Structures are given as structure tokens and as C-alpha cells.
Amino acid sequence: QFGKGSIMRMGDGEAAEDIQVVSTGSLGLDIALGVGGLPRGRVVEIYGPESSGKTTLTLQVIAELQKLGGTAAFIDAEHALDVQYAAKLGVNVPDLLISQPDTGEQALEITDALVRSGSIDMIVIDSVAALVPKAEIEGEMGDSLPGLQARLMSQALRKLTGTIKRTNCLVIFINQIRMKIGVMFGNPETTTGGNALKFYSSVRLDIRRIGSIKKNDEVIGNETRVKVVKNKVSPPFREAIFDILYGEGISRQGEIIDLGVQAKIVDKAGAWYSYNGEKIGQGKDNAREFLRENPEIAREIENRIRESLGVAA
């Protein structure tokens, strides 16, 4: 009646396949996610305050996917993508598909068409807050249109989820934070676009800037914390802390040093870092520089960290 394969046993082929993942470009976050990256064929939400590194993180994921030969699309609803910055983070810009839609409906229709095509491995929507319903664009400035965006998101996600799973496409929604009015106890923060995205997401990441990285007196980057708030593919509530350097993205070397110290693979005495009894630098900046100049040592430490935590490369 419904065609072959509409009901099958869990042990039959496709139903029990392993989860395929795309690395986030951050070793610590890949470990915190439990499966080594963001799962394909699922919806992921990344949210946080302004300038916390949301777009940077997604551009790093795009760069990692392109290294594996995948095709990515960027739906730039905010009309704010910096192409030069994307290129600095390792994104192959000429191969990146980009769309700057006029309305929220158009953005989600384009997303639907790209997912259905089956030829796209990953789509980023930046951001949910910028998906303006057509009625709002055509209306007057002060018009009250409650719940329009939430309904739009709910309908789009109902349509999208099945197709996303079938085509094994990773869809990342970037979202902004708003404050709930009148919340006395508990967290007043919420994300835009209603509740549908919270339910449909397999992974939700809360990204925050927790400090600045200085060299002499100049700020050269942000210290960033990502909490895995929801995870359907592994245990949730783990977190990762890493450095995002301006014009460079997530500092892989910085993460290797921090995780190496945590796993007792790199020794730290005072300000000095040493590996296998050899000093690799005084202060994190110098140690980072040493690993940048000696990639084989960095790779060796990274492999030992992965081994100690049981995470495959």
C-alpha cells in the first residue's frame, strides 16, 4: 500500500547506519559533541549574543566540509557575510553557494529546494532572526503581526526534516538571543522564531565570548565557550573552551596545548610548557607558535589526546 521499505526492521541496512559527522574545526568541541563533529542528516542550532563567534564557527565547519570534497550553501538572510574573512578561515569561497533572499519565505523555499536536490552536503541559514515574513515586509513599520515568524519556522521545519534525513544534509540555523519580559526567576534569555527549532534540532550549541586574548596590550582574539545544550546523538551538557583569533579563526594549536595539559600529555610548570621533557615555549603564545612551526609534533599530541579520550580522528 505504501511502497516497499515503508516498514523495516531496525537491523536492516539503512535504519541502523552509523552517524556521519562533519568536524567543527575545534578539537575540544568535536570531543564535547561525543561523535566527533556535527551530525549529517540533522538540524543544528547555534545561538549566542552578538560577536560571540556564531558565524565564525559555521564558516569553520564549511571549511572542514570542503576539505572532504563536500558542497556547502550559505543562506545570508542578514546580508552581512564577509567574503574576505571567510577566505581567511579556509573557506573555498569560489565553490561556496550563496543566496541573499529578500523574505523569510524565499530563504526557506531556497533551503527546501537545495535539500531536495540531494547535491548539497550542508546548508547554513544566517540567521533565524533575519528571516522576515513577507507580510511584515509589505506591511507598515508599526504593524503588530504576532507569531508570524514562529509559524513560518514551524511550517518550514515540518516540511524539511524528512528530506534532510533522506538526503543526509546538515542544516545549521544560526540564531540570536532575546530577553523574555517579566521573568523573575530562572533564565530570561530565549531564542527568536518560536519553539519549533528547539524541538526539531538534534544538536543545540550555546556559544559565548568569555574573555579577550591579548598580546602586549593589543586584543588579538576572544576566548570562547560553547555549551552543548541539547544533543540527540550523544550525552548533552558538555562544554568546550577555545580561542578564536581575529583573522585566523579557531586556534587549533591553542586547543592542543589546553587539552594536552588537561590530559597530562603536555606538562605545564609556571609559564613554561613542555612535551616529552622538552620545553616548547614560555607562555601560551610562544607554545602556540612552536606548534605552528612544528606541525608533526602538533599532530602527535593531537593523536595522543584523541587516544586518551577515545575519539577517532
Secondary structure, DSSP 4 states (H G I P E B T S, - for coil): ---TTSS--TTSGGGGPPPPEE--S-HHHHHHTSSSSEETTSEEEEE-STTSSHHHHHHHHHHHHHHTT--EEEEETTS---HHHHHHTT--GGG-EEE--SSHHHHHHHHHHHHHHS--SEEEEE-GGG---HHHHHS-TT---TTHHHHHHHHHHHHHHHHHHHHT-EEEEEE-EEE-TT--SS--EEESS-SHHHHH-SEEEEEEEEEEEEETTEEEEEEEEEEEEEESSS----EEEEEEETTTEE-HHHHHHHHHHHTTSEEEETTEEEETTEEEEEHHHHHHHHHHH-HHHHHHHHHHHHHHHT---
